[in-house]
Amino acid sequence: MIVMLLVYAVLIGAMWFFFMRPQKKEQKRVAAMLSNLETGDCVLTTSGFYGIVIDITDDTVIVEFGNNKNCRIPMEKSAISKVEKPGEN
């Protein structure tokens, strides 16, 4: 009976190590990326649009899309999938 419990404990530990741990690391990476977000950064949204951050509040950002300066859309920070700083290109 003890051997069976030990096998289950090892299996659950292995599942956590291979499935849950990488997911937590990715969540931390995304949280760090969004906390370093600044006005003027180029962002890629989850829907595939590139834009420039114009204004930042607690949970939302205003992003300007395209060359048309009138196309400014407020969106959730969670809709940003990638951030590029202006000097990194």
Wavefront OBJ file of the C-alpha trace (Angstrom):
o trace
v 0.000 0.000 0.000
v 2.826 2.442 0.853
v 4.596 1.688 -2.427
v 1.419 2.485 -4.345
v 1.051 5.835 -2.556
v 4.691 6.612 -3.256
v 4.217 5.882 -6.972
v 1.182 8.198 -7.080
v 3.125 10.932 -5.289
v 5.995 10.666 -7.785
v 3.578 10.763 -10.742
v 1.771 13.825 -9.396
v 5.106 15.537 -8.711
v 6.330 14.794 -12.228
v 3.086 16.094 -13.752
v 3.396 19.323 -11.771
v 7.031 19.743 -12.793
v 6.405 19.221 -16.524
v 3.004 20.923 -16.915
v 2.366 23.505 -14.211
v 5.850 24.932 -13.692
v 6.367 26.154 -17.311
v 2.920 27.725 -17.254
v 3.768 29.669 -14.078
v 7.052 30.838 -15.624
v 5.191 32.098 -18.705
v 2.657 33.942 -16.537
v 5.498 35.643 -14.657
v 7.164 36.618 -17.955
v 3.950 38.167 -19.290
v 3.322 40.027 -16.017
v 6.862 41.431 -16.098
v 6.451 42.452 -19.746
v 3.214 44.307 -19.003
v 4.618 45.993 -15.905
v 7.510 47.417 -17.995
v 5.123 48.763 -20.656
v 5.739 52.441 -21.446
v 4.244 55.115 -23.667
v 5.771 54.910 -27.151
v 6.342 51.136 -27.120
v 5.333 49.140 -30.181
v 2.966 46.322 -29.203
v 1.487 43.284 -30.915
v -2.055 42.486 -29.816
v -3.510 39.010 -29.447
v -5.578 39.665 -32.580
v -2.416 40.311 -34.643
v -2.432 44.117 -34.925
v 0.703 46.214 -34.387
v 0.313 49.580 -32.701
v 1.993 52.242 -30.596
v 1.046 52.776 -26.941
v -0.297 56.308 -26.431
v -1.577 56.213 -22.843
v -1.507 53.727 -19.958
v -3.883 53.359 -17.004
v -4.136 50.581 -14.417
v -5.802 47.886 -16.540
v -6.164 49.518 -19.953
v -3.963 51.088 -22.595
v -4.771 53.301 -25.557
v -3.093 52.018 -28.696
v -2.709 53.924 -31.968
v -2.919 51.740 -35.080
v -1.569 52.504 -38.550
v -0.481 55.841 -39.984
v -3.877 57.403 -39.327
v -3.462 59.364 -36.083
v -7.245 59.207 -35.506
v -7.288 55.425 -35.004
v -6.777 55.171 -31.250
v -8.408 52.260 -29.452
v -8.564 51.588 -25.709
v -7.910 47.953 -24.850
v -7.130 45.687 -21.904
v -3.473 45.157 -21.042
v -4.105 41.417 -21.215
v -4.724 41.780 -24.982
v -1.031 42.595 -25.543
v 1.060 39.602 -26.515
v 4.422 41.198 -27.372
v 6.200 44.475 -26.608
v 9.056 46.009 -28.609
v 10.921 49.014 -27.271
v 11.543 51.796 -29.858
v 15.341 51.297 -29.989
v 15.362 47.479 -30.210
v 14.597 47.144 -33.930
l 1 2 3 4 5 6 7 8 9 10 11 12 13 14 15 16 17 18 19 20 21 22 23 24 25 26 27 28 29 30 31 32 33 34 35 36 37 38 39 40 41 42 43 44 45 46 47 48 49 50 51 52 53 54 55 56 57 58 59 60 61 62 63 64 65 66 67 68 69 70 71 72 73 74 75 76 77 78 79 80 81 82 83 84 85 86 87 88 89
